[in-house]
Protein backbone atom coordinates (compact mmCIF):
# COMPACT_ATOMS: atom_id res chain seq x y z
CA UNK A 1 0.00 0.00 0.00
CA UNK A 2 1.25 3.47 -0.87
CA UNK A 3 1.74 5.97 1.94
CA UNK A 4 -0.72 8.87 1.88
CA UNK A 5 2.17 11.36 2.10
CA UNK A 6 3.58 10.04 -1.19
CA UNK A 7 0.21 10.43 -2.92
CA UNK A 8 -0.35 13.92 -1.52
CA UNK A 9 3.23 14.92 -2.31
CA UNK A 10 2.81 13.68 -5.88
CA UNK A 11 -0.34 15.79 -6.32
CA UNK A 12 1.49 18.85 -4.95
CA UNK A 13 4.43 18.09 -7.25
CA UNK A 14 2.19 17.97 -10.32
CA UNK A 15 0.53 21.24 -9.29
CA UNK A 16 3.95 22.83 -8.74
CA UNK A 17 5.16 21.71 -12.15
CA UNK A 18 2.02 23.20 -13.75
CA UNK A 19 2.65 26.51 -11.97
CA UNK A 20 6.31 26.42 -13.04
CA UNK A 21 5.30 25.85 -16.65
CA UNK A 22 2.87 28.77 -16.64
CA UNK A 23 5.47 30.96 -14.91
CA UNK A 24 7.99 29.92 -17.56
CA UNK A 25 5.63 30.82 -20.40
CA UNK A 26 4.89 34.22 -18.87
CA UNK A 27 8.40 35.08 -17.65
CA UNK A 28 10.75 33.51 -20.18
CA UNK A 29 8.61 33.35 -23.31
CA UNK A 30 7.17 36.83 -22.70
CA UNK A 31 3.48 35.89 -22.85
CA UNK A 32 2.19 38.45 -20.35
CA UNK A 33 -1.20 38.33 -22.05
CA UNK A 34 -1.79 34.89 -20.50
CA UNK A 35 -2.20 36.44 -17.07
CA UNK A 36 -5.89 36.84 -16.24
CA UNK A 37 -5.42 40.35 -14.79
CA UNK A 38 -3.09 41.70 -17.51
CA UNK A 39 -3.73 45.35 -18.34
CA UNK A 40 -2.77 46.03 -21.94
CA UNK A 41 -1.67 49.58 -21.15
CA UNK A 42 1.27 48.17 -19.16
CA UNK A 43 4.52 47.18 -20.84
CA UNK A 44 4.40 43.40 -21.42
CA UNK A 45 8.11 43.12 -20.57
CA UNK A 46 7.41 44.55 -17.10
CA UNK A 47 4.54 42.13 -16.52
CA UNK A 48 6.56 39.22 -17.87
CA UNK A 49 9.48 40.04 -15.62
CA UNK A 50 7.63 40.63 -12.37
CA UNK A 51 4.42 38.61 -12.60
CA UNK A 52 6.17 35.74 -14.37
CA UNK A 53 9.05 35.77 -11.93
CA UNK A 54 6.64 35.70 -9.02
CA UNK A 55 4.79 32.78 -10.62
CA UNK A 56 8.11 30.94 -10.96
CA UNK A 57 8.75 31.52 -7.26
CA UNK A 58 5.29 30.14 -6.47
CA UNK A 59 6.03 27.01 -8.50
CA UNK A 60 9.36 26.49 -6.78
CA UNK A 61 7.72 26.80 -3.36
CA UNK A 62 5.09 24.20 -4.26
CA UNK A 63 7.69 21.77 -5.63
CA UNK A 64 9.86 22.19 -2.53
CA UNK A 65 6.82 21.59 -0.31
CA UNK A 66 5.94 18.47 -2.32
CA UNK A 67 9.41 17.03 -1.91
CA UNK A 68 9.37 17.92 1.79
CA UNK A 69 6.03 16.17 2.25
CA UNK A 70 7.21 13.05 0.42
CA UNK A 71 10.31 12.80 2.60
CA UNK A 72 9.14 13.94 6.03
CA UNK A 73 5.35 13.59 5.86
CA UNK A 74 2.52 16.00 6.48
CA UNK A 75 2.92 18.88 8.91
CA UNK A 76 0.13 21.45 9.33
CA UNK A 77 2.46 24.42 9.85
CA UNK A 78 4.31 23.67 6.61
CA UNK A 79 1.05 23.47 4.69
CA UNK A 80 -0.22 26.66 6.34
CA UNK A 81 2.99 28.48 5.48
CA UNK A 82 2.74 27.32 1.88
CA UNK A 83 -0.88 28.44 1.55
CA UNK A 84 -0.26 31.85 3.10
CA UNK A 85 2.79 32.44 0.90
CA UNK A 86 0.84 31.37 -2.21
CA UNK A 87 -1.99 33.77 -1.35
CA UNK A 88 0.42 36.67 -0.86
CA UNK A 89 2.38 35.88 -4.03
CA UNK A 90 -0.82 35.43 -6.03
CA UNK A 91 -1.96 38.88 -4.92
CA UNK A 92 1.43 40.30 -5.94
CA UNK A 93 1.15 38.81 -9.44
CA UNK A 94 -2.25 40.47 -9.83
CA UNK A 95 -0.78 43.81 -8.81
CA UNK A 96 2.15 43.43 -11.20
CA UNK A 97 -0.18 42.43 -14.06
CA UNK A 98 -2.25 45.56 -13.44
CA UNK A 99 0.88 47.70 -13.61
CA UNK A 100 1.47 48.57 -9.97
CA UNK A 101 5.05 49.80 -9.73
CA UNK A 102 5.38 50.39 -13.48
CA UNK A 103 7.06 53.72 -14.24
CA UNK A 104 7.37 54.05 -17.94
CA UNK A 105 5.64 54.85 -21.16
CA UNK A 106 4.62 52.04 -23.43
CA UNK A 107 3.25 52.59 -26.91
CA UNK A 108 2.31 48.91 -27.54
C-alpha positions, -999 to 999 in steps of 0.1 A, spaced: 0 0 0 12 35 -9 17 60 19 -7 89 19 22 114 21 36 100 -12 2 104 -29 -3 139 -15 32 149 -23 28 137 -59 -3 158 -63 15 188 -49 44 181 -72 22 180 -103 5 212 -93 39 228 -87 52 217 -122 20 232 -138 26 265 -120 63 264 -130 53 259 -167 29 288 -166 55 310 -149 80 299 -176 56 308 -204 49 342 -189 84 351 -177 108 335 -202 86 333 -233 72 368 -227 35 359 -228 22 385 -204 -12 383 -220 -18 349 -205 -22 364 -171 -59 368 -162 -54 403 -148 -31 417 -175 -37 454 -183 -28 460 -219 -17 496 -211 13 482 -192 45 472 -208 44 434 -214 81 431 -206 74 446 -171 45 421 -165 66 392 -179 95 400 -156 76 406 -124 44 386 -126 62 357 -144 91 358 -119 66 357 -90 48 328 -106 81 309 -110 87 315 -73 53 301 -65 60 270 -85 94 265 -68 77 268 -34 51 242 -43 77 218 -56 99 222 -25 68 216 -3 59 185 -23 94 170 -19 94 179 18 60 162 23 72 130 4 103 128 26 91 139 60 53 136 59 25 160 65 29 189 89 1 214 93 25 244 99 43 237 66 10 235 47 -2 267 63 30 285 55 27 273 19 -9 284 15 -3 319 31 28 324 9 8 314 -22 -20 338 -13 4 367 -9 24 359 -40 -8 354 -60 -20 389 -49 14 403 -59 11 388 -94 -23 405 -98 -8 438 -88 22 434 -112 -2 424 -141 -22 456 -134 9 477 -136 15 486 -100 50 498 -97 54 504 -135 71 537 -142 74 541 -179 56 549 -212 46 520 -234 33 526 -269 23 489 -275 
